[in-house]
């Protein structure tokens, strides 16, 4: 991503005019074609893998297409699953502008959902809109604060943010279990310890005419805002400079620490919002279902989108589709539910391997100017 | 989870808590020990493998599966080690591609390993495989509780020998020096005529082997069964533990004991009737890891003992 940044900075030079536009297209094409190649390679490898389990890969992919994008029903399922992925992917993509690798979106998701639940339970009886806004605000603040811990530790203590953010996931899940089985437990929830329900009145409904909850709209808005922040504001520009070269950023007088905290907070806030939506639109109460892996899949979405907030949207829809088709391939082909995880793992590996091809394909190489 | 240490604590009252923690420390520490020793070797060669969490789970699944299919738990341990070495080779292979980041590959392999283990391990959740025998070191005691607590697994004893051996080998043998050279300066290793890629491939494979063996301990001894909730971050905690242990195998050993003890606190307290905060106590190893990293890391100076080629501390 550093090379991209440098290139983007170089391209930003307006004097180069038309030439620069051509270059932008070229590098844009590269960052579309290479991930597509990676996806195709992953599809071939996974096809071989399932063929070893005596499953016809063509039948599998036809089924997956039907389960993900074949009908209006499956489209709704896909888009509903894409919504949290867009938001949790931002949790990795925003700090990545600074060259940080944050993989703790799951923790911010859980903490955000838990905080939103606590808020809703504390504000019972107030106007639903007030409760919902408070849930979103508290959920975002909690998730943002959670990831800002990892950012702060990185900047002020030199603690590796990848490891600390992952440790924070386990700590977040422990806090969830502790509260759900203790202080916040609804005594009536016997088999699956849960908090009290936030109540139907405070739930956020679906987008009119669909079964897709409002989380999708929140996700798209957040991704567009993140894109504007990163590519069209001074703060985003400063973050990308610091991501490319910390020393240069310091020479320029940028306050790297503040940038780190800000980007981590915003990323965590996005994941926290996803947790709030999961409570307010899907679960209705907090329990172990919160840690269902949306945060973890978000990491893959961010890497596949090459940490571009706009590209996160289609990639999240694609991976949401893979997730949505999981049930169908389980029922029809008898594949284990972990098939989706295996496919995601292979896609992740292929996408990273495709990094080796950047700048190496003649067609996309910048012309000598 | 009913284990002998818990039973001992019940009979001995409050004195059972330290006994159960000590016994638990030995049991719980073994996977930490193997993963951290493996990761220590890999990192000394100048590369970090964050994928060991996935390797651990793959090792647990493969060990249990092979033990069930062949009837020999030790064959299971071997299989777990071999699959771990394969994952190490995968990591090294991807990392040797130009422009590919070892941390990202580790994350991908972690997700891939966990997914693959769940996929292939589905048939092994129900059946009971033969598990590893334990060695009775408590024969001298009349207290059955103490005898139970001193039943120790051979893998732990191997680890006890392995840690000082690795310290010695890293310092005094030819391959130890080559490995450290690659970790301190790839150029220097190259100048000596060694292939850095090959050195790191071997170090990552040995590291994967040890992590796989650590995983087999989970499924074949304690807790001693295979399911999808078997590992909860022991692999990644062990990676962090190596930083705390300053890349010294012997310190990895003591750190593993400490983390094992922290992990055993919750069950030990529960056994004397303190169940408040049970889940928080379960998070003790992660909180401890985080605190230790906060205390020992510094934004200004490089950590003492850190291999200079390591991307994680650059």
HADDOCK unambig.tbl for C-alpha pairs under 7 A between the chains (distance, minus, plus):
assign (segid A and resid 155 and name CA) (segid B and resid 299 and name CA) 6.81 0.50 0.50
assign (segid A and resid 156 and name CA) (segid B and resid 299 and name CA) 6.12 0.50 0.50
assign (segid A and resid 157 and name CA) (segid B and resid 294 and name CA) 6.20 0.50 0.50
assign (segid A and resid 157 and name CA) (segid B and resid 297 and name CA) 5.94 0.50 0.50
assign (segid A and resid 157 and name CA) (segid B and resid 298 and name CA) 4.86 0.50 0.50
assign (segid A and resid 157 and name CA) (segid B and resid 299 and name CA) 5.03 0.50 0.50
assign (segid A and resid 158 and name CA) (segid B and resid 297 and name CA) 5.63 0.50 0.50
assign (segid A and resid 158 and name CA) (segid B and resid 298 and name CA) 4.92 0.50 0.50
assign (segid A and resid 158 and name CA) (segid B and resid 299 and name CA) 4.03 0.50 0.50
assign (segid A and resid 159 and name CA) (segid B and resid 293 and name CA) 6.22 0.50 0.50
assign (segid A and resid 159 and name CA) (segid B and resid 294 and name CA) 6.36 0.50 0.50
assign (segid A and resid 159 and name CA) (segid B and resid 297 and name CA) 5.80 0.50 0.50
assign (segid A and resid 160 and name CA) (segid B and resid 312 and name CA) 6.64 0.50 0.50
assign (segid A and resid 163 and name CA) (segid B and resid 240 and name CA) 6.76 0.50 0.50
assign (segid A and resid 164 and name CA) (segid B and resid 290 and name CA) 6.50 0.50 0.50
assign (segid A and resid 167 and name CA) (segid B and resid 286 and name CA) 5.74 0.50 0.50
assign (segid A and resid 170 and name CA) (segid B and resid 283 and name CA) 6.97 0.50 0.50
assign (segid A and resid 171 and name CA) (segid B and resid 283 and name CA) 5.76 0.50 0.50
assign (segid A and resid 171 and name CA) (segid B and resid 286 and name CA) 6.66 0.50 0.50
assign (segid A and resid 174 and name CA) (segid B and resid 279 and name CA) 5.53 0.50 0.50
assign (segid A and resid 174 and name CA) (segid B and resid 280 and name CA) 5.74 0.50 0.50
assign (segid A and resid 174 and name CA) (segid B and resid 283 and name CA) 5.94 0.50 0.50
assign (segid A and resid 175 and name CA) (segid B and resid 280 and name CA) 6.52 0.50 0.50
assign (segid A and resid 177 and name CA) (segid B and resid 279 and name CA) 6.30 0.50 0.50
assign (segid A and resid 178 and name CA) (segid B and resid 277 and name CA) 6.56 0.50 0.50
assign (segid A and resid 178 and name CA) (segid B and resid 279 and name CA) 5.22 0.50 0.50
assign (segid A and resid 178 and name CA) (segid B and resid 280 and name CA) 6.31 0.50 0.50
assign (segid A and resid 336 and name CA) (segid B and resid 119 and name CA) 5.79 0.50 0.50
assign (segid A and resid 338 and name CA) (segid B and resid 115 and name CA) 5.60 0.50 0.50
assign (segid A and resid 338 and name CA) (segid B and resid 118 and name CA) 5.81 0.50 0.50
assign (segid A and resid 338 and name CA) (segid B and resid 119 and name CA) 4.99 0.50 0.50
assign (segid A and resid 339 and name CA) (segid B and resid 119 and name CA) 6.18 0.50 0.50
assign (segid A and resid 341 and name CA) (segid B and resid 112 and name CA) 6.91 0.50 0.50
assign (segid A and resid 341 and name CA) (segid B and resid 115 and name CA) 4.75 0.50 0.50
assign (segid A and resid 342 and name CA) (segid B and resid 112 and name CA) 5.63 0.50 0.50
assign (segid A and resid 342 and name CA) (segid B and resid 115 and name CA) 4.83 0.50 0.50
assign (segid A and resid 342 and name CA) (segid B and resid 116 and name CA) 5.44 0.50 0.50
assign (segid A and resid 345 and name CA) (segid B and resid 108 and name CA) 5.93 0.50 0.50
assign (segid A and resid 345 and name CA) (segid B and resid 109 and name CA) 6.91 0.50 0.50
assign (segid A and resid 345 and name CA) (segid B and resid 111 and name CA) 5.55 0.50 0.50
assign (segid A and resid 345 and name CA) (segid B and resid 112 and name CA) 3.97 0.50 0.50
assign (segid A and resid 346 and name CA) (segid B and resid 112 and name CA) 6.54 0.50 0.50
assign (segid A and resid 348 and name CA) (segid B and resid 108 and name CA) 5.60 0.50 0.50
assign (segid A and resid 349 and name CA) (segid B and resid 105 and name CA) 6.74 0.50 0.50
assign (segid A and resid 349 and name CA) (segid B and resid 108 and name CA) 5.77 0.50 0.50
assign (segid A and resid 352 and name CA) (segid B and resid 100 and name CA) 6.55 0.50 0.50
assign (segid A and resid 352 and name CA) (segid B and resid 105 and name CA) 6.89 0.50 0.50
assign (segid A and resid 353 and name CA) (segid B and resid 94 and name CA) 6.54 0.50 0.50
assign (segid A and resid 353 and name CA) (segid B and resid 100 and name CA) 6.65 0.50 0.50
assign (segid A and resid 355 and name CA) (segid B and resid 99 and name CA) 6.25 0.50 0.50
assign (segid A and resid 355 and name CA) (segid B and resid 100 and name CA) 6.13 0.50 0.50
assign (segid A and resid 356 and name CA) (segid B and resid 97 and name CA) 5.99 0.50 0.50
assign (segid A and resid 356 and name CA) (segid B and resid 98 and name CA) 5.09 0.50 0.50
assign (segid A and resid 356 and name CA) (segid B and resid 99 and name CA) 5.18 0.50 0.50
assign (segid A and resid 356 and name CA) (segid B and resid 100 and name CA) 6.11 0.50 0.50
